[in-house]
Amino acid sequence: MQKSTGKRRRRPRGGKGSASLKFIPLGGVGEIGKNMNVLEYGDDILVIDCGLMFPDEEMLGVDFVIPDPAYLMANRDRIKGILITHGHDDHIGALPFILPRLDCPIYATRLTLGLIRSKLEEIAPKYELKAHEIAAGDVLEIGCFKVQPFSVCHSIPDGVGYAIYTPVGVVVHTGDFKLDPTPIDGRATDYALLASLGTKGVLLMMSDSTNVERDGFTPSERMVGKTMEQTFRLYRNRRIVVSSFASNLHRIQQVIETAVRFNRKVALIGRSMVANVARARELGYMNVDEDVFIQPSEIEGFPHSRLVVITTGSQGEPFSGLVLMSRGDHKHIKLGPKDLVVISALPIPGNERLVHRTINDLFRQGCEVIYEAEQNIHVSGHASREELKMMLSLVKPTYFVPLHGEYRHLVRHKQLAEELGLPSKNVFVMEKGDVLSMTKRQARLLEKVPSGAYIVDGRAYSDLNGQLLSERRDLAEDGLVCISAVYDPAGNLLAPVSIESRGFLHRADADELYRSIEDSVEKAIKAAKAEGKDEDISSRIRSAVKGVLKRFSMSAPVILVLTNEVQSGNGFACKFSRREQIK
Amino acid sequence: MQKSTGKRRRRPRGGKGSASLKFIPLGGVGEIGKNMNVLEYGDDILVIDCGLMFPDEEMLGVDFVIPDPAYLMANRDRIKGILITHGHDDHIGALPFILPRLDCPIYATRLTLGLIRSKLEEIAPKYELKAHEIAAGDVLEIGCFKVQPFSVCHSIPDGVGYAIYTPVGVVVHTGDFKLDPTPIDGRATDYALLASLGTKGVLLMMSDSTNVERDGFTPSERMVGKTMEQTFRLYRNRRIVVSSFASNLHRIQQVIETAVRFNRKVALIGRSMVANVARARELGYMNVDEDVFIQPSEIEGFPHSRLVVITTGSQGEPFSGLVLMSRGDHKHIKLGPKDLVVISALPIPGNERLVHRTINDLFRQGCEVIYEAEQNIHVSGHASREELKMMLSLVKPTYFVPLHGEYRHLVRHKQLAEELGLPSKNVFVMEKGDVLSMTKRQARLLEKVPSGAYIVDGRAYSDLNGQLLSERRDLAEDGLVCISAVYDPAGNLLAPVSIESRGFLHRADADELYRSIEDSVEKAIKAAKAEGKDEDISSRIRSAVKGVLKRFSMSAPVILVLTNEVQSGNGFACKFSRREQIK
């Protein structure tokens, strides 16, 4: 029939059958960090994850960055809930800043919820959480969506992905995952569910792209246990210090179990290490006897061969346990030639220098250090290429959106999907704010929604903006010179010109320069007055100072000019105070 | 005879036979960069290399760092010459700043000397170089030393190591090297000389530690040629853009030769790329016909499959050729889906983010990119572990000092030497300024000499010091608030309080805060005057402002206070102007 008409028939658009499902990433694409995704159909919105990101070195003085919540704020009445995949900061860290403003229910597994509660208690203690504890296998009705969390392996326990049944079709969000066939807690990624979903038909899959550049399979977490075992055997007579992420509870558990087998006690160092282990034990995620532990204050004098210290600082974070030790500044432990330090983590991109500095300083303390270059002392929590292929092959989605990656990772993941036979037009490399609209028949990108980065400086949700950051970069580049001049209406100085500098040559080192600046300021004021150009005084001072600086050095500090004209007469009267500041 | 006395006899110290040779690293140990070493015997000093280092991100606004020349300046009359190993910046980059002050002869091979001349012309054009062109195999008498440069392979042509015959024994300095058995120019590392030196006996060897963490052998530079060949075949229809270090002339030559074989023309982009290729051709280090090249202005409209573009920017340097292309800002070339970009270099540690940003932006332009993750598109210029072992086995030195590495590399290199049988006490992990004193019989560390880092900011040799850098970090962290107040002896304001800020909330965004600061300043002045505590005015203002800032935000900007007291009377008179500044 179709053939005879020579045309393909289309159902009319906008009919009930073609109502569209929208997927909008608000973070975590084109970047690794601050994951936040939106799924909407009709009046119902589901948010998936709400994470933060650590700033790059150009964001001077910024503590961290969160997704711009503007789109969610504008649509807050439609939000039915926030689904959380797991308890890492790049998935939950923005909740304390954003959740109180949205005030909607959140859905998370037990451990994840515990970590969220800790964060909220610290930063937004007054907010009353509307929490739903969920578990893999549950089926929840949220708005028009049916939501089924499923277990995935990752570098923190209790991670889930989500299968979301929508009126248009099934959506699978993998969360951060690897396909570890021998997980520490026996809780493998749920292949069976993924396969059955794939068989029935999946409209859209979003998947983790972090390790798409790595060939093969990511080794099992259990591999690290074996390496630990060998290491403990080899360094039987040394005290062993292990540094890892405090959230990597399976790693920590393996270190503790190895310690017990080798008849060693364990001391925990670092606030988050102590807190996370306590929480994991309390919630039943770690089964360890209390008498395994000794207090940090008991480390001194404890026999080296009988002790393991587990500490924070694997990223070289200033003031962390390991960094204090590397500088000989830790109050409870001094390292030396009888110590072995094992850094069971890789530097997160951008942290390389801090980590390397810490390793160098540890060697300076005389201890032996096992670190990134060595094999199997750390494994990643993210799937490598073969696992990503397997995920794509199991789920066989009609449409595919790579998530959790810089732009290059997303492109490589798209190419991988194409190698597996997905048509190029069905794979979408999305940027923040892009809107993918899907019906049962087609998918297309619509106009962007507001998105971007919000900067958190201090504890407050700050309106620190791009301009302030660029000002900080200017200050950092060449420092600052600040000029203050007080003069009368005739242009006579009423006090010596004040010059202050920061991050620029000090007066003690450049007295001649400072005197030349003073002269140039006085002349500039006089000249402006003589020509009747009062309004130009500040800019003339600035030009004059700039000229002097150029003659004396090649650097161009920020110049701040504060001028005060004070009028004579019966007593004093303020005439005006002008300020101008130009770099 | 000895045995019968029950004692070992010693020659008296200080006699002619036991005069000591000193080795002093002034840079390049505990860091990768700014290599500079000193060898001295009696009144004669030889310097080996004089390099710079790029600053880490904490050195705000610093262009680069050079070794502290204090020790050399204090001993300049004893310096017989500077030997240069090769033409990379970390070996020659400090010459324009240090050489004019020492004004001693330098010894370098032809290409290296050409690169040194370029640097001096740019930065110290008036200095008249006292240059000696040397070649591998020469034997030079310099002071009491006999110096024999020998060829080594590295990622720049014409590199040498040095065998230095001293009254105490032979010293071997490997320079930066790899043992490439199939070098592009047929000029292999001189195994024969090293073996014969080893057979006769070498007192001290200093060796490159850069790649001590890498197992096996570093592949030959020729490997990259093969990969290029395959790449050109695979992407026959695309325009190919290759980015590499401008100093890696063999790499560039291989790209050009491949282009010629595939019947493509070559366009060079980037100032240093154009300059280095011109210099290499002029000095006979690159044999390429002029008609291979087209001008950048001819790129537009040139058939894609007939062109190769070779550009700077492999480290993501701002304003470099590749970075401009990645942003769509290059005036001569717009990239798109018909382009392939090959980044034939690895990010230098610390440059990862810039390089990754460039790769992401290139993908955004729609082109395909081959980069670090892919095999054999780049090989290192430094020896891996098996080569380092071979060097130690050939030369068999009595004493060994690992050079050219962060502290961890030096320790690993020491461990490697110990595995090969060198006694631990004969291997010295040295830090900058350490002095190793050797006679024929013993070696020991003496007291340090002055050493450290000098910072170059702008073109001038600046006395920018640690305090200025920490001030810049403070400014960068939270910005700055600057307060100026003019008042009479009674504490009455004579002009409104002036407040300026940089990198901190602007008045437009925080008017209430600014008004509170003004009030607090006025009150602080009044209070100090009322209590007759004139000398406390500035610090009281500072405390008051600090308090207000704390109440309004969690951040702590630098606070600058400039106060001016102006006295009334017949006309005006300046009483005093105090300034105080505390963070």
Boltz contact constraints between the chains, C-beta under 6 A:
constraints:
  - contact:
      token1: [A, 56]
      token2: [B, 353]
      max_distance: 6.0
  - contact:
      token1: [A, 57]
      token2: [B, 57]
      max_distance: 6.0
  - contact:
      token1: [A, 60]
      token2: [B, 476]
      max_distance: 6.0
  - contact:
      token1: [A, 61]
      token2: [B, 476]
      max_distance: 6.0
  - contact:
      token1: [A, 61]
      token2: [B, 477]
      max_distance: 6.0
  - contact:
      token1: [A, 61]
      token2: [B, 478]
      max_distance: 6.0
  - contact:
      token1: [A, 213]
      token2: [B, 373]
      max_distance: 6.0
  - contact:
      token1: [A, 349]
      token2: [B, 352]
      max_distance: 6.0
  - contact:
      token1: [A, 350]
      token2: [B, 353]
      max_distance: 6.0
  - contact:
      token1: [A, 352]
      token2: [B, 349]
      max_distance: 6.0
  - contact:
      token1: [A, 353]
      token2: [B, 56]
      max_distance: 6.0
  - contact:
      token1: [A, 353]
      token2: [B, 350]
      max_distance: 6.0
  - contact:
      token1: [A, 359]
      token2: [B, 408]
      max_distance: 6.0
  - contact:
      token1: [A, 360]
      token2: [B, 406]
      max_distance: 6.0
  - contact:
      token1: [A, 360]
      token2: [B, 407]
      max_distance: 6.0
  - contact:
      token1: [A, 360]
      token2: [B, 408]
      max_distance: 6.0
  - contact:
      token1: [A, 363]
      token2: [B, 407]
      max_distance: 6.0
  - contact:
      token1: [A, 363]
      token2: [B, 408]
      max_distance: 6.0
  - contact:
      token1: [A, 363]
      token2: [B, 411]
      max_distance: 6.0
  - contact:
      token1: [A, 364]
      token2: [B, 407]
      max_distance: 6.0
  - contact:
      token1: [A, 373]
      token2: [B, 213]
      max_distance: 6.0
  - contact:
      token1: [A, 406]
      token2: [B, 360]
      max_distance: 6.0
  - contact:
      token1: [A, 407]
      token2: [B, 360]
      max_distance: 6.0
  - contact:
      token1: [A, 407]
      token2: [B, 363]
      max_distance: 6.0
  - contact:
      token1: [A, 407]
      token2: [B, 364]
      max_distance: 6.0
  - contact:
      token1: [A, 408]
      token2: [B, 359]
      max_distance: 6.0
  - contact:
      token1: [A, 408]
      token2: [B, 360]
      max_distance: 6.0
  - contact:
      token1: [A, 408]
      token2: [B, 363]
      max_distance: 6.0
  - contact:
      token1: [A, 411]
      token2: [B, 363]
      max_distance: 6.0
  - contact:
      token1: [A, 457]
      token2: [B, 555]
      max_distance: 6.0
  - contact:
      token1: [A, 458]
      token2: [B, 554]
      max_distance: 6.0
  - contact:
      token1: [A, 458]
      token2: [B, 555]
      max_distance: 6.0
  - contact:
      token1: [A, 459]
      token2: [B, 554]
      max_distance: 6.0
  - contact:
      token1: [A, 460]
      token2: [B, 554]
      max_distance: 6.0
  - contact:
      token1: [A, 463]
      token2: [B, 509]
      max_distance: 6.0
  - contact:
      token1: [A, 468]
      token2: [B, 503]
      max_distance: 6.0
  - contact:
      token1: [A, 471]
      token2: [B, 502]
      max_distance: 6.0
  - contact:
      token1: [A, 471]
      token2: [B, 503]
      max_distance: 6.0
  - contact:
      token1: [A, 472]
      token2: [B, 476]
      max_distance: 6.0
  - contact:
      token1: [A, 472]
      token2: [B, 479]
      max_distance: 6.0
  - contact:
      token1: [A, 472]
      token2: [B, 503]
      max_distance: 6.0
  - contact:
      token1: [A, 475]
      token2: [B, 475]
      max_distance: 6.0
  - contact:
      token1: [A, 475]
      token2: [B, 502]
      max_distance: 6.0
  - contact:
      token1: [A, 475]
      token2: [B, 503]
      max_distance: 6.0
  - contact:
      token1: [A, 476]
      token2: [B, 60]
      max_distance: 6.0
  - contact:
      token1: [A, 476]
      token2: [B, 61]
      max_distance: 6.0
  - contact:
      token1: [A, 476]
      token2: [B, 472]
      max_distance: 6.0
  - contact:
      token1: [A, 476]
      token2: [B, 476]
      max_distance: 6.0
  - contact:
      token1: [A, 477]
      token2: [B, 61]
      max_distance: 6.0
  - contact:
      token1: [A, 478]
      token2: [B, 61]
      max_distance: 6.0
  - contact:
      token1: [A, 479]
      token2: [B, 472]
      max_distance: 6.0
  - contact:
      token1: [A, 482]
      token2: [B, 482]
      max_distance: 6.0
  - contact:
      token1: [A, 482]
      token2: [B, 560]
      max_distance: 6.0
  - contact:
      token1: [A, 484]
      token2: [B, 484]
      max_distance: 6.0
  - contact:
      token1: [A, 484]
      token2: [B, 562]
      max_distance: 6.0
  - contact:
      token1: [A, 486]
      token2: [B, 486]
      max_distance: 6.0
  - contact:
      token1: [A, 486]
      token2: [B, 564]
      max_distance: 6.0
  - contact:
      token1: [A, 488]
      token2: [B, 572]
      max_distance: 6.0
  - contact:
      token1: [A, 494]
      token2: [B, 566]
      max_distance: 6.0
  - contact:
      token1: [A, 494]
      token2: [B, 572]
      max_distance: 6.0
  - contact:
      token1: [A, 495]
      token2: [B, 564]
      max_distance: 6.0
  - contact:
      token1: [A, 495]
      token2: [B, 566]
      max_distance: 6.0
  - contact:
      token1: [A, 495]
      token2: [B, 574]
      max_distance: 6.0
  - contact:
      token1: [A, 495]
      token2: [B, 577]
      max_distance: 6.0
  - contact:
      token1: [A, 496]
      token2: [B, 577]
      max_distance: 6.0
  - contact:
      token1: [A, 498]
      token2: [B, 562]
      max_distance: 6.0
  - contact:
      token1: [A, 498]
      token2: [B, 577]
      max_distance: 6.0
  - contact:
      token1: [A, 498]
      token2: [B, 579]
      max_distance: 6.0
  - contact:
      token1: [A, 500]
      token2: [B, 560]
      max_distance: 6.0
  - contact:
      token1: [A, 500]
      token2: [B, 579]
      max_distance: 6.0
  - contact:
      token1: [A, 500]
      token2: [B, 581]
      max_distance: 6.0
  - contact:
      token1: [A, 502]
      token2: [B, 471]
      max_distance: 6.0
  - contact:
      token1: [A, 502]
      token2: [B, 475]
      max_distance: 6.0
  - contact:
      token1: [A, 503]
      token2: [B, 468]
      max_distance: 6.0
  - contact:
      token1: [A, 503]
      token2: [B, 471]
      max_distance: 6.0
  - contact:
      token1: [A, 503]
      token2: [B, 472]
      max_distance: 6.0
  - contact:
      token1: [A, 503]
      token2: [B, 475]
      max_distance: 6.0
  - contact:
      token1: [A, 509]
      token2: [B, 463]
      max_distance: 6.0
  - contact:
      token1: [A, 554]
      token2: [B, 458]
      max_distance: 6.0
  - contact:
      token1: [A, 554]
      token2: [B, 459]
      max_distance: 6.0
  - contact:
      token1: [A, 554]
      token2: [B, 460]
      max_distance: 6.0
  - contact:
      token1: [A, 555]
      token2: [B, 457]
      max_distance: 6.0
  - contact:
      token1: [A, 555]
      token2: [B, 458]
      max_distance: 6.0
  - contact:
      token1: [A, 560]
      token2: [B, 482]
      max_distance: 6.0
  - contact:
      token1: [A, 560]
      token2: [B, 500]
      max_distance: 6.0
  - contact:
      token1: [A, 562]
      token2: [B, 484]
      max_distance: 6.0
  - contact:
      token1: [A, 562]
      token2: [B, 498]
      max_distance: 6.0
  - contact:
      token1: [A, 564]
      token2: [B, 486]
      max_distance: 6.0
  - contact:
      token1: [A, 564]
      token2: [B, 495]
      max_distance: 6.0
  - contact:
      token1: [A, 566]
      token2: [B, 494]
      max_distance: 6.0
  - contact:
      token1: [A, 566]
      token2: [B, 495]
      max_distance: 6.0
  - contact:
      token1: [A, 572]
      token2: [B, 488]
      max_distance: 6.0
  - contact:
      token1: [A, 572]
      token2: [B, 494]
      max_distance: 6.0
  - contact:
      token1: [A, 574]
      token2: [B, 495]
      max_distance: 6.0
  - contact:
      token1: [A, 577]
      token2: [B, 495]
      max_distance: 6.0
  - contact:
      token1: [A, 577]
      token2: [B, 496]
      max_distance: 6.0
  - contact:
      token1: [A, 577]
      token2: [B, 498]
      max_distance: 6.0
  - contact:
      token1: [A, 579]
      token2: [B, 498]
      max_distance: 6.0
  - contact:
      token1: [A, 579]
      token2: [B, 500]
      max_distance: 6.0
  - contact:
      token1: [A, 581]
      token2: [B, 500]
      max_distance: 6.0
